[in-house]
Amino acid sequence: MRDADDCELPIEKAQSLSLHRGDLSLNHYTRISAEVAALLGRHQGGSLWLNGLTELSAPAALALTAHEGAITLDGLASLSDEAAAALSRFRHGLSLDGLRLLSDRAAESLATHEGSLWLNGVESFSERHAAALGRHNGSLWLDGLGSLSPAVAAGLAPVRGLLSLRGLRQLSAAA
């Protein structure tokens, strides 16, 4: 028996919902299959909110990259390196505010994403993360960072777009 909060979007509903023109909020679903993701990837005319998802396979992530609008996946607390690599192909706004940690490989992959990228849940970055994400081409929101070392600040400096650091509480003179 599944948990009452565990809810997968059925393929029949996804077929119908994918035809909707405009923003589509499906935040109460916690899981989607790759097949459902492929249908949602065809959705046109607005943003796609999937903030209830607690897991995302690499095949589902890849299928979602066909979507022509922003995607929010703020319910994901973790992201596999393979799913991050798949999402790096997406060319629109991508919100992953639920992530608290990023692996080095995930940071490298997401750095190649072109478009706005929200990682406001990440609270600390290594120099390697910063050097990777400093190559990002688009706006980058890192409002969860409370402090920056000089090396992390230098790594993020080349970001080509808005760099949001609204959560900073500490910044050394050297940073």
Rosetta blueprint (number, residue, H / E / L):
1 M L
2 R L
3 D L
4 A L
5 D L
6 D L
7 C L
8 E E
9 L L
10 P L
11 I H
12 E H
13 K H
14 A H
15 Q H
16 S H
17 L H
18 S L
19 L L
20 H L
21 R E
22 G L
23 D L
24 L E
25 S E
26 L L
27 N L
28 H L
29 Y L
30 T L
31 R E
32 I L
33 S L
34 A H
35 E H
36 V H
37 A H
38 A H
39 L H
40 L H
41 G H
42 R L
43 H L
44 Q E
45 G L
46 G L
47 S L
48 L E
49 W E
50 L L
51 N L
52 G L
53 L L
54 T L
55 E L
56 L L
57 S L
58 A H
59 P H
60 A H
61 A H
62 L H
63 A H
64 L H
65 T L
66 A L
67 H L
68 E L
69 G L
70 A L
71 I E
72 T E
73 L L
74 D L
75 G L
76 L L
77 A L
78 S L
79 L L
80 S L
81 D H
82 E H
83 A H
84 A H
85 A H
86 A H
87 L H
88 S L
89 R L
90 F L
91 R L
92 H L
93 G L
94 L E
95 S E
96 L L
97 D L
98 G L
99 L L
100 R L
101 L L
102 L L
103 S L
104 D H
105 R H
106 A H
107 A H
108 E H
109 S H
110 L H
111 A H
112 T L
113 H L
114 E E
115 G L
116 S L
117 L E
118 W E
119 L L
120 N L
121 G L
122 V L
123 E L
124 S L
125 F L
126 S L
127 E H
128 R H
129 H H
130 A H
131 A H
132 A H
133 L H
134 G L
135 R L
136 H L
137 N E
138 G L
139 S L
140 L E
141 W E
142 L L
143 D L
144 G L
145 L L
146 G L
147 S E
148 L E
149 S L
150 P H
151 A H
152 V H
153 A H
154 A H
155 G H
156 L H
157 A L
158 P L
159 V L
160 R E
161 G L
162 L L
163 L E
164 S E
165 L L
166 R L
167 G L
168 L L
169 R L
170 Q E
171 L E
172 S L
173 A L
174 A L
175 A L
